[in-house]
Amino acid sequence: MMLSTREIQELDSAHYMHPFTDHKGLAAKGARVITRGEGVYIWDSEDKKIFDGMSGLWCVNLGYGRKELVDAAAKQMEVLPFYNSFFKTTNVPAAQLAAKIVSLAGDRYSHVFFGSSGSESNDTIVRMVRHYWTTLGQPGRNVIISRKNAYHGSTMCGASLGGMSGMHAQGGLPIPGIVHIEQPYHYGLAPNKNKDEFGLEAAGWLEKKILEVGPEKVAAFIGEPVQGAGGVIIPPKTYWPEIQRICDKYGILLICDEVICGFGRLGTWFGSESMGAKPDLMTFAKGVTSGYIPLGGVVVGKRVAEVLIEKGGEFNHGYTYSGHPVACAVALANLEIIEREGLVKRVREETGPYLAQHFAALSDHPLVAGAETFGMVAGLVLMKDKKNHIAFDESLEVGMVCRDHCFSNGLIMRAVGDRMIIAPPLVCTKAQIDELMAKVRICLDATLKDLQGRGWMN
Ligand SMILES: *Cc1c(COP(=O)(O)O)cnc(C)c1O
């Protein structure tokens, strides 16, 4: 039975509770129904073709319709659709994938712990970090420092690690033992300051916080190499090396949440490589399977793994789907394609620089300020008067206005406040980047005209 768009919307509105959604608003408009995808495009139920500038939700890195991934899943489902990794058992794809990820991550790492999402994997990290320090006889070292506007998922731990005030406001978060410092957002916090100096200053906020909490109580610092959901906040190049220096100085663990940046998005296998950080633990999810099936996990550095394995005893933690054979088989196929097609290098040397050049050129648009990219992520801010650094009134939700023009013009570009962000699939060719940028300009022009019409521009 073929359902009409209206019928699907009615079912949806009556029964499906969506993530991060105001349902009254959604019911009034009806959800957009996405029905299929191919390459960098998706189609809705009215057969409208849309350029997916967000790779689904930062995850469909190989694009849609990759038959090899489908085949890997089907084949594994026939052989062994599920078995657990509790009780001294394992399965072939999980063992192979753990080895593969360690080989990509480098010598500092030895093990991988699997979950099914980024949120879960950050929960695992909180448990692991505290168990690590307890095993070393320092149970008082249990505070984890994170950053405002960070996104680390939506479970109790994930949302607590995250620095989203709207999330903290619901459900009594953050949980105890998690504190936040300001993010390294140069354009937003100190646009007139020298960028490199600002990077050092922003990293210095970590040291201040460590001293405030008491160095003997701090277990770890966590950060995304580039903050994604917070609006693609690309830190100055001085930031991460200084963060690393401070973590080393106080002996605290460094955690990089690589859920977006991992597996090539910044032009290196892990974003921390690009940023000059050497994390002890890395969270991954999203791009590990190009989003074809849920999988996440933690890459565990030798520093932590050796202690936990030698002295930690049983780690009383795990998930039914830890090391799910089908998810791991899809991930193996996904990583093989990334390697075979040389996508990491291509992002670093060809498509990333190409996107950088064209995205920066948007700065000539009257609405656009602070247009920046790194690899295949990009963000800009819509400004009422960029010369005098005057932002739009927040209540106007100018980002949403722009996002709607993007949808109307066949482009998925996401709004985070007044920041417009993209994270195209890593398979995006230069010709497709041209197409993407042409669409972005059309949408910015439409937004400008609209805002002028409403009398919201000077
Ligand atoms: C998406 C995301 C998460 C959460 O992953 P889920 O799979 O949605 O639980 C965690 N960290 C970062 C950096 C993310 O972008």
The ligand as a Gaussian input file, in Angstrom:
#p B3LYP/6-31G(d) Opt

LIG

0 1
 C       26.466000      12.814000      17.418000
 C       27.501000      12.977000      18.457000
 C       27.481000      12.238000      19.631000
 C       26.346000      11.323000      19.979000
 O       26.264000      10.251000      19.146000
 P       24.872000       9.411000      19.100000
 O       25.208000       8.291000      18.177000
 O       23.828000      10.344000      18.609000
 O       24.605000       8.958000      20.464000
 C       28.531000      12.360000      20.504000
 N       29.544000      13.193000      20.241000
 C       29.598000      13.932000      19.135000
 C       30.770000      14.808000      18.884000
 C       28.561000      13.878000      18.205000
 O       28.583000      14.640000      17.121000

